Amino acid sequence: MKHQAPAGTVDELDQRIIAALQLNGRAPWSAVARWVDTSETTAQRRYRSLCERGLLRVVGTMELDRTREGSSMLVRVQAKPGQGLAVADRLTASPDVRFVAVVTGAADLIVDFVARDNAEMMRMLFTDLPAAELITSTEAVPVIRAFTSASMWDTGLLPAEAAADLRPSSLASSCDRADWDVTPQALTSLEHELITAFKEDGRTPVSALARQLGHTESSVARAMERLIARGVLQFRTLVDPSLLGFDAEFMVWLSIEPDRLDAAGRQLARHPGTKFLGAATGRFNLVGHLVLPRRTDLFRYTSDVIGRLPGLIASDVTLHLVTMKYSWHRMVRPA
């Protein structure tokens, strides 16, 4: 996919630094500097500037399907006329919500609720649903397995060799996982504390974490290595896709013949614009979060990508107007 840099907000060096951190949010500055062709000092200074301007954030995330910590429910929300942004604000403020996007199409909002169990999900969706009085309908789509996640996305702004060099060896495609049927391990108290700390800043040094949590550096380092090796802890770089030249952000909602679901998921997961793709239950059994350089690219995408998926029965596209919350953090739109 060819794409051009957006004007004004960031330059090409900023983009390349972001691209390197997208491949590995905790990549050493020496490696980042080598791949973006600058000094370590400049790379760090640019990173701090992007963070201070609210345009970039590196966070640690917990992969739910590798733990006993809960599950994700994507909810398509219809709001009363003129109330979509008010509903979005209330949902974004909810600690139960991981992701919120205001969209066009057959829904007004896409919301990702995370709950520990069915009772908690019932509370979120039925008892304590924020702005319920402004909502006309909801459709819940439980995600049951990931084909690929945002941690695996490659912006394409760096050569393919950069991914091989920067990415942790433990970060493998969800399509090829062999442990889906293995019972997840419970997290220790230190592992919980680490994940909570990384949720705010994924680049916090081990020495600082040890002081913050009251543990030795060696115990913190070992716990972090265990979490990464098991795929529980992954690092994501939160940035508006438009800063990287992707002006079309959207979700696809697909109905696939059950016996072709795995083949269709693997095929779509390989598309360079796919940031997240998961199998689900209900009317849509394959759901994806994607980006393209331009909205006009959606025409070819729907015919040449969606249209050629094996077993396709029906499709829906919801185009993002704004992503308000991502990976638990409120997003800042570039000026």
C-alpha positions, 0 to 999 in steps of 0.5 A, spaced: 500 500 500 502 506 497 501 512 502 503 519 503 505 523 509 500 527 512 501 535 512 504 539 518 503 535 524 509 530 524 515 529 519 518 523 515 523 522 521 517 522 526 513 517 522 519 512 522 520 512 529 513 511 530 513 505 525 519 502 529 515 503 536 509 499 532 514 493 531 516 493 538 514 498 543 520 497 548 525 496 542 532 499 545 533 506 542 540 503 539 535 499 534 530 504 533 536 509 531 539 504 526 533 503 523 530 510 522 537 513 520 538 518 526 542 518 533 539 515 539 539 522 542 534 525 536 530 518 536 529 519 544 528 527 543 523 526 538 519 520 542 518 525 548 516 531 543 510 526 540 508 524 547 508 531 550 504 533 544 499 527 546 500 524 539 503 518 541 503 513 547 506 506 548 502 501 553 503 494 555 497 490 554 494 484 556 492 479 551 485 476 555 485 469 551 492 467 554 489 469 561 483 468 566 482 475 566 476 476 562 473 477 555 472 482 550 465 484 547 464 488 541 458 492 541 454 496 535 450 502 538 445 506 535 444 512 539 438 517 539 438 522 533 443 527 535 446 524 541 451 520 538 457 524 541 454 525 548 453 517 548 460 516 546 463 521 551 459 517 557 462 510 554 469 513 553 469 515 561 467 508 563 472 504 566 469 498 563 470 500 556 477 499 552 475 502 545 470 507 542 469 509 535 464 514 532 462 511 525 458 511 519 453 506 517 449 501 520 451 503 527 453 510 530 458 507 535 463 501 536 464 499 543 469 494 546 467 492 553 471 487 557 468 483 563 471 478 567 465 473 567 458 473 564 455 476 571 460 482 570 458 483 562 450 483 564 452 488 569 455 492 564 450 491 558 444 491 561 444 494 569 449 499 568 450 501 561 452 508 560 447 513 557 442 508 556 437 513 556 440 516 549 441 509 546 436 506 541 439 499 540 445 495 541 448 488 538 453 485 542 458 481 538 463 476 542 470 475 540 472 468 541 479 467 537 484 472 534 487 471 527 491 477 528 492 483 533 494 490 533 501 488 536 502 484 530 501 490 525 506 493 520 505 500 518 510 498 512 514 505 513 520 501 514 523 495 510 521 488 512 528 486 515 526 491 521 520 487 523 525 481 523 530 485 527 525 489 532 520 484 534 520 480 540 521 472 538 515 470 542 510 475 538 507 470 533 501 470 529 495 468 532 493 464 526 499 459 528 498 459 535 498 451 538 496 453 545 488 455 544 486 449 547 491 449 553 488 452 560 491 459 561 495 460 567 493 465 573 497 471 574 501 472 580 500 478 584 507 481 581 505 480 574 498 483 575 502 489 578 507 489 572 501 489 567 497 495 571 504 499 571 505 498 563 498 500 562 500 507 563 507 507 560 510 501 556 517 504 556 518 504 563 525 501 565 525 495 569 529 499 575 524 504 575 518 499 576 522 495 581 522 502 585 515 503 584 513 496 586 517 495 591 521 489 588 528 487 586 530 488 579 531 481 578 524 479 580 521 484 576 525 482 570 524 475 570 516 476 571 516 481 565 520 476 561 515 470 563 509 474 561 512 476 554 514 469 553 507 466 554 504 472 550 500 475 556 504 482 555 504 485 549 506 492 547 502 497 543 504 504 540 497 508 540 497 513 534 492 516 530 493 512 523 492 519 519 499 521 522 502 515 518 498 516 512 492 512 513 486 516 512 481 511 512 480 507 518 474 502 519 471 496 521 469 490 517 463 485 519 463 479 515 458 473 515 462 467 513 460 460 512 462 456 518 467 451 514 470 456 511 471 461 517 479 459 518 481 460 511 477 466 510 480 469 517 487 467 515 487 470 508 484 477 511 489 477 516 495 477 511 492 484 508 497 489 510 491 494 512 489 489 518 490 491 525 485 486 528 481 480 526 477 476 530 472 470 530 466 472 533 459 469 534 452 471 532 450 475 525 457 476 524 462 471 525 469 475 523 470 482 525 476 486 523 479 493 524 483 496 518 486 502 515 487 504 508 491 510 505 484 513 502 477 512 503 477 511 495 481 505 496 475 502 500 472 501 493 477 496 491 478 493 498 470 491 498 471 488 491 478 485 491 479 483 498 472 482 501 469 480 495 474 474 494 474 471 501 472 464 501 465 462 504 463 470 504 455 470 505 454 478 507 458 484 509 458 490 512 463 496 513 463 501 519 467 507 517 470 511 523 469 518 524 473 519 530 476 513 535 475 516 542 478 511 546 483 505 544 487 500 549 483 504 555 486 511 553 483 517 550 485 518 544 488 525 541 486 527 534 492 531 530 490 538 529 
